[in-house]
Amino acid sequence: MTTPVTSFSVSAWETRSRSFRKIYFLGKVVGAFFLSKDWKKAWPLLLLCLGIQFGGVYLFAIETGINKALFDALQYKNIAVIPRYAIEFVAVGSLVYSLTYFGVYLENVLGMLWRNKISVLVTEAWLSNDRFYFIERAERVENADQRIAEDVRLVISGVFGIFMGSLRSLYSIAIFTALLVRRSAPVTFHLFGHEITTRYDIVLAAYVTSILATGIIFRIGRKLTRLNMRQQHYEGDLRFILVSVRKHAEQIAFMARSRIEHLRIVTALSAVMHNYFAQQRMSVVISFVMQIVSHFQRVLPLVLTIPRYMAGRMTYGDIMQTQSAFQTLSSSLTWLMQMYPMYSETNASFDRLFVLFDAIQMPEETGIALSHTASDDVSVSGLVLSLPGKSAPLLKIGHWEIAPGDKWVITGASGSGKSTLLRALAGLWQIGEGAITLPQDARITFLPQLPYLPHGTLLELMLQTQPPSKEARELCADLLCQFRLSWLVAQLDIGGDWNQRLSPGEQQRFALARAFVSPPDILILDEATSGLDQNTADALYANLLARPDLTLISVAHTPNIVRLHDRRLHIANGTATLSETAPTSPVSLLSSNRKL
Ligand SMILES: Nc1ncnc2c1ncn2[C@@H]1O[C@H](COP(=O)(O)OP(=O)(O)OP(=O)(O)O)[C@@H](O)[C@H]1O
């Protein structure tokens, strides 16, 4: 049983409750950036962002004071001080706006650094110990790619936005509530038969209207949140279909399925469009309600302060300052209360990301012990391969010993478990029981039926992580010639999608050539020459068999390939039997094909 050893590892993960695991993951998302060696970048940036936020709110409060003084000077025709206040107003206003934009820039930088860190860690955890393979094979998580690319971004921007927005709103509420307390007057009203008197009429008006506005918007907004989430889902479905058409272009073209695919795309597009229209209708309603509320909140402080102005208890500047403070307080209160939709969207993304993380951390159900020893032999004993959710075993092998230089072929009917056995040897199939030991110092290379050729030049694809030295280039050229791809030597530096350009048989030859850039001690082939004609397959096998130190384990169906091996593991009725192969010695082939 293996637990992924990653920067996110935690012991006995599966024994913890889901809530614990979620909180742990949230702690990791925050701690992996702010408590890691990145703290030297993270904390100064965060403190700078907070300073700018608080400074901006504080300066805005000062700006409202200057604004008041300016209007008071106008009211009392005190012309001499007007230029000074006007300059101060422009200077402080410019500073507020500059700080706001600089703050947004810094927040974006911090958000991107944080997102990058978490994406790197999640990707590392996903790719470590072949977790991505087990998760895909068991179909445990859908669209892992989308979760890494999209949900990390949404979670970071959501968590950061909620944190910064809440602090800014709380500070703003404190400052502008204090300011409005000074402008408020006593008011008496009746509520549920009780007479209530408060000294803070303007403050009360701001809180009550904000709560009411939030209630209305929240009611309508819940539907919008659902529509937003559905939109993401529909967009994801559309992307998935388009990617799958691109990936399976040839199969679709041969099957003449383009009309069906077109219909699938049109249906997915239609779901995107209809949901988008519903989303837009709801957005218009919400914007309309918000505009009305905001107009009302602009007029309300005037309604409350004008009688005091008329009675000479307030200046014109007081009215202007009160109105501005009232609007800022209302929008801060409303923001704080409207945080719920943002929270629910962030929570939905967090949940999706957590499901992936959880799947990565969960150890595989396993009974097969794979270990590495100092022995040169590969040894299999008491092996039982099972399928998920099925009690009847797929395949049983009592004892199987593979000595260095052995050439084994695995045969059996389709679906008998040949590839599954190879997966078990590679540590990619652990369901069952028994033990497999592999030589610890041997280089083992597995070749599936079709190789993985990501975008790149042929030289990059061949060398993988090795540096492209002159010797390495010569070796690649020689191997391409050995495996009958001499025409590719001139194209070593050409990049592109070689999976598309090369025929399956050429891809198989390329994979064999690539395998010998770092020559393996044990080469395991899963029908890795199935796309070749008999002569070419024979010749390539002759090349492999001519390497006496190379241990070869091949899955093959064709008798000519089977005959080339000196030992055979045959699977029938769920049981493996070991034997020598037919007497056709590969030696004659070797002599005629020694140089391919
Ligand atoms: N992830 C899985 N979940 C459930 N069943 C699986 C899974 N992977 C393989 N199987 C089943 O295990 C059986 C053996 O599959 P395997 O690929 O090993 O057969 P094979 O002998 O290599 O077949 P072929 O010669 O056609 O390649 C098949 O019935 C297959 O459907």
The ligand as a MOL file (V3000), in Angstrom:
LIG
                    3D

  0  0  0     0  0            999 V3000
M  V30 BEGIN CTAB
M  V30 COUNTS 31 33 0 0 0
M  V30 BEGIN ATOM
M  V30 1 N -9.8170 -0.7780 -15.1490 0
M  V30 2 C -10.4990 -1.8930 -15.4030 0
M  V30 3 N -11.6700 -2.0900 -14.7870 0
M  V30 4 C -12.3800 -3.2080 -15.0350 0
M  V30 5 N -12.0000 -4.1990 -15.8700 0
M  V30 6 C -10.8310 -4.0390 -16.4990 0
M  V30 7 C -10.0130 -2.8970 -16.3160 0
M  V30 8 N -8.9140 -3.0150 -17.0600 0
M  V30 9 C -9.0290 -4.2140 -17.7130 0
M  V30 10 N -10.1830 -4.8160 -17.3690 0
M  V30 11 C -10.6620 -6.1210 -17.8820 0
M  V30 12 O -9.6670 -7.0730 -17.6030 0
M  V30 13 C -9.6810 -8.0610 -18.6240 0
M  V30 14 C -8.2570 -8.2710 -19.1150 0
M  V30 15 O -7.8400 -7.1240 -19.8060 0
M  V30 16 P -6.4260 -7.0760 -20.5190 0
M  V30 17 O -6.2930 -5.7390 -21.1430 0
M  V30 18 O -5.3910 -7.4920 -19.5490 0
M  V30 19 O -6.6040 -8.2170 -21.6220 0
M  V30 20 P -5.5800 -8.6960 -22.7310 0
M  V30 21 O -5.3670 -10.1350 -22.5030 0
M  V30 22 O -4.3660 -7.8370 -22.7410 0
M  V30 23 O -6.4650 -8.4280 -23.9990 0
M  V30 24 P -6.0280 -8.0770 -25.5060 0
M  V30 25 O -5.2920 -9.2620 -26.0440 0
M  V30 26 O -7.3360 -7.8490 -26.1730 0
M  V30 27 O -5.1840 -6.8410 -25.4300 0
M  V30 28 C -10.6150 -7.5610 -19.6950 0
M  V30 29 O -11.8420 -8.2750 -19.5780 0
M  V30 30 C -10.8290 -6.1000 -19.3790 0
M  V30 31 O -12.1230 -5.6760 -19.7250 0
M  V30 END ATOM
M  V30 BEGIN BOND
M  V30 1 1 1 2
M  V30 2 1 2 3
M  V30 3 2 2 7
M  V30 4 2 3 4
M  V30 5 1 4 5
M  V30 6 2 5 6
M  V30 7 1 6 7
M  V30 8 1 6 10
M  V30 9 1 7 8
M  V30 10 2 8 9
M  V30 11 1 9 10
M  V30 12 1 10 11
M  V30 13 1 11 12
M  V30 14 1 11 30
M  V30 15 1 12 13
M  V30 16 1 13 14
M  V30 17 1 13 28
M  V30 18 1 14 15
M  V30 19 1 15 16
M  V30 20 2 16 17
M  V30 21 1 16 18
M  V30 22 1 16 19
M  V30 23 1 19 20
M  V30 24 2 20 21
M  V30 25 1 20 22
M  V30 26 1 20 23
M  V30 27 1 23 24
M  V30 28 2 24 25
M  V30 29 1 24 26
M  V30 30 1 24 27
M  V30 31 1 28 29
M  V30 32 1 28 30
M  V30 33 1 30 31
M  V30 END BOND
M  V30 END CTAB
M  END
